[in-house]
Amino acid sequence: MHVEHGRPKDCAERTARELAVYDLLDRLDIPYVRVDHAPAETMEVCADIDTVLNCRICKNLFLCNRQQTAFYLLMMPGDKPFKTKELSAQIGSARLSFAPPEKMIEYLGLYPGSVSVMGLMNDSENKVQLLVDQDLFRDEYIGCHPCVNTSSLKLRRTDIFETFLTAVKHNYLSVELHGE
C-alpha cells in the first residue's frame, strides 16, 4: 500500500461513486490522504490500513428500527463491540438491527462492505441519521472509505464533522458505547 495525497492521478478504473467523493472533498477544500488496497471487508483488514494511514478507520454500521421507518449510520471505533440494546436505549428507538442492503443502496448509494460517512452525500432527503461514538471525537484524524472498499481516506475529524456534514446538510448525534 502506498500513501497518496488527494485524488488518484488516473481515474479511468474508478467508479462514479468514488470520483463523486473526491470531487466534493476537492470542492470543499478538504485535504485528504488516500491509500488503495484490496477490498477491505473486515475490521481485521482495516487494521493494516490504519497502520499505513496512521489513523483509525471507523466501523460503520447501517442500522434501522424494527419497523424499518428510521435509519441510522453508526460510526464507532473498530475495536469496540456493538450492543444494540445499549444504543437503542440512548436514541429512544425500538430495537435496532442491520438495515437491508437495498435500503443502503437506496439511501446512501452504497453497497455492503463500503459503508462510510461519505455516503451521506447521497442522502439528499435526510433519511439517515448519523450516530457517532464519542470516542471518535478524541482523534484528530478519522479513516473512512470513499464509497468503495478498495480505497481508504484519512481526513481531519473537524473537516468531516464541520465542513463535510454541513455541506451535505446532515447533523449527528453523539452516543456513548461501552467496551466489554
N, C-alpha and C positions, 0 to 999 in steps of 0.2 A: 504494500500500500504506500502510495506517495501523496503527500500533502500538497495541495494546490491552493492558491488564493483566488477566489472568485469563480466565475463560471468556466466551464470547460472551453478550451480553445476550439475543439472540433465537436460540434453539436449534432452531426449527422446521425449518430446512433442513439440520440437522446429522445425520450418521449416528450410529447407536448406538455404533459403534466409537470414533468421535471423542469422543462425550459420556462414554463409559466412561473415557477417558484423563483428561478434566477432573475427573470425579468422584473418581478415585483420587488425582490430584495435590492436589485440594482436601482430601480426607480425610486425606492425609499432611501437610498444611500446607506444601506445596512451592509457593513463589511462582513464577510464570512470566509471561513477556511473550509475546504472540501477535500474529501478523500473518496475515491472509487474503490469498490471491493466486490467480492462475490455476494450473492443475496444474503442479507443478514436477517434471518427469520427467528432467531432466538436471542435472548439476552446474553447467553454464553458467547455467541459470535460477536455481539456488540462489545463485549469486554475487551477484545483485541483492538477494536476500532477506538474505544475510549482511550487506550494507551497511545495510539498513534495521534489522535486529535488532542490529547491531554485535556480531556473534559469528559463529563459523564453523559452518556446517551440515555435519554429518558425511556422508561417503559411507557407506552401509550396504549390505553385500553379504550375501545369504543363500546360504550355501555348503554343500556336502556332500562326503563322500568318494566314491570311485568306486563303492562298493557301496551307497551311499545308506543307510548304517546309522548315520552320525554327521552331525549338522547343526550349523552354526555361523552366528552373526550377527557379521560383522566390522564394527566401527566404525573409520573412519580418516579423516584429513583428505581433503577432496575433491580437492585438487590433487596428491595423492600417487599414483603408479602402483601398481597391484596386481600382484604377481608371485606366482602360485600356487605355484611351486616353493619360493620363499623361505618362504612361510607354512606350507606343508605340512611342511617340514623342522623348523620351530620347534615345531609342535604334535605331531609324530610321527605324522602321518596319511598315508595313501595320497594320491595326487594329488587335490587339491580342484578342484571345478568348481561352477558355479552350480547350485543345487538347483532341482528342478522347481517351477513355480508352485503346483501342487496341494499340495505339502508346506508351502509358505509359508502357504497358506490353512489347512491342517490344523493346523499347529503354532503359528503366530503370529496367525492370523486376519487376515492382511494380503494385499493384492494387489500385484503388481509395480508399482513406482513409489511405493509408500507405506511401504516397509520402514523401520523405526525401532526403536530400543531400547525404545520404549513397547510394542511388540508382545509383549515378553516377559511382559507382564501376562496374556496369553492362553495362555502355555505352562505350564500348571499341572503337567504331568508332567515338566518339565525335559528336554525332548527337544533343546533348542537350547542350545549353549554359546556364551556371549558372548566374543568376542575383541576387544581394544581396543588400537589402536596407541598406543604410549607417548607420541607427540607430543600426543595429546589431553589428557594429564594436565598439560600446560603452560598450558592455557587455563582461565580462571576460569569461563567460560560455554560451553555447547555448544548448538547448534541442532539440532532434530530435528522430524520430523512427528508429529502426534498421531494416528497410524494412518490418516491420509488425506494426500494430497499437495496439498491446496488450503489448508492452513494450516501454519504453522511456529511452533515454540516456542523460546524462549530460556530455558534452565534453568541454574542453578548446577551446575557439574560435581560438587561434593560431594553435592548433593541427588540427582543421578542415581545415583552410584556407592555412596553410603552409604544414604540413605533409601529411594529407589525400588527398587533391586535387592534390598535386604533385605526390603522389603515383598512383593515378587513372588517371593522365595525363589530368587534367581539369584546366581551369582557371576560373575567374569570372569577371563580370563587376559590378561595384558599381553603384547603382541607388539611386535617391533621391525621395522617395514617400512622399507626404504631407498628413497629417491628415486633418480632416474636419475643 
